[in-house]
Amino acid sequence: MLCKNLFTLVFQAVRLESVCSERVRYMVVIYTNGHQDTEENVVLGMDFTDKDSKSCSIGMVLPLWSDTNIHLDGDGGFSVNTAGRSHVFKPVSVQAMWSALQVLHKACEASRRFNYFPGGIALTWMSFYESCITSEQSFINEWNTMTDLETTRSDSPSMFSDRPTERERTECVIKAKLRNIMMFQDLENITSKEIRNDLEQHMSCNLKEYKEFIDNEMLLILGQMDKPTLIFDHVFLGSEWNASNLEELRDCGVGYILNATREIDNFFPGMFSYHNVRVYDEDATDLLAHWNDTYNFIVKAKKNNSKCLVHCKMGVSRSASTVIAYAMKEFGWSLEKAYNYVKQKRSIAQPNAGFMRQLAEYEGILDARLTIVCQLCISLGTSANVCSPNAERCSVHIRDSSSSGGRAACPVIGTVAGSIPGPTRECCCCVLGQDTLPLSVRPRAAVAML
């Protein structure tokens, strides 16, 4: 019955390859006219347990926002990237791929034309389909497969990458087994040789030629094994280890995971809400371009009374930079204050030189936007001075907040933060009372200025 209702909305369904030959998977694009009476599109991942099955289930729901990009992988497939999510699709034939791309490009054009963004009034109906995700976990994992990964979950499908060598397969198994062994050992009273012997027993083979690899991997795991750092009541900063520890995630009340790596898999798709920033820890990486989306993702976790784990490989550079950027925007802090606060909470936090330059640039962007907002208030006849470039030193436009020693978000600008990357720092509207602004300019005047 579910499929029958769905297909009244479908304008294209394309069969995809599957890791298991007996499974049948379809990428289905559905559309309807939303609240604005404009075309809105969603991609569904539909699963059939076998070719003779008369019923199907949903394993993935992917909204097509205005930032959606489609990339060919050169191997008969393509990826769809939007709002921090990335999904790979491999149609069963060239004709099927051509049909899929034609439909997707048309749908993406509509999303860009009407500027659909997460948190807006578009695509609210997709929540019904998200509530209908009932595919088996292995199906869900396949829909969430990513490419170019160094660390994957143990049951991650491998159809989208080159076939690994025997040594690479063994190293992958060693990593997974070693993590499980070290998790339950008293590491202060056990030697690396004893761990290796235990590992050989678990794998039923001699690992002498992997001794150096095992030692290096043990050191890496040790560096990651600390518990995630609670930076704010709703934000944890951690490592790959923390992101892969299901029991720890549940104990911490984490419902959202911000994966700030290109090389690490999402370990529990379907169990947590993920946002991916697929970048490497390099000075030349443009991390600033992602900070509006990461900010909105963390805010979403807070609004839903949940907690967000922000992680990279070690919880040192990429994820720390992202949390610092969040603090600057959320609380109106200077870079210096946000950096020192995060560093005090997690001593190993250290953004690379390139990310520090981007954080300084981000500070300038936030201060410039705050100044624009204050100028807007003046133009509307409020009696306030123009905000100084450094919000931390502006006595007029900042007031104390009880949360985290920070600043309360501006209720005027905050209402439009989802549509335009604007500040949530307080402006004179907050100090003087937003009732001083005419209804006709709340918040449209701010949008026009920003």
ABEGO torsion letter per residue (X at the ends): XAAAAAAAABABBBBBBBABAABBBBBBBBBBBBAAGBBBBBBBBBBBABAABABBBBABBBBBBAABBBBBAGAGBBBBBBGGBBBBBBBABAAAAAAAAAAAAAAAAAAAAAGBBBGBABGAAAAAAAAABABBAAAAAAAABBBGBABBBAABBAAABBBBBAAAAAAAAAAAAAAAAAAABBAAABBAAAAAAAAAAAAGBBAAAAAAAAAAAAAAAAAAABBBBBABAABBBBBAAAAABAAAAAAAGBABBBBABAABBBABBGABBBBBBBBBBBAABBAAAAAAAAAAAAAAAAAAGBBBBBBBAAGAAAAAAAAAAAAAAAAGBBAAAAAAAAAAABAABBBBAAAAAAAAAAAAAAAAAAAAAAAAAAAAGBBBBBBBABAAABAAABBBBABGGBBBBBAAAAAAAAABBBBABBBAAAAAEAAABBAAAOAAAAAAAX
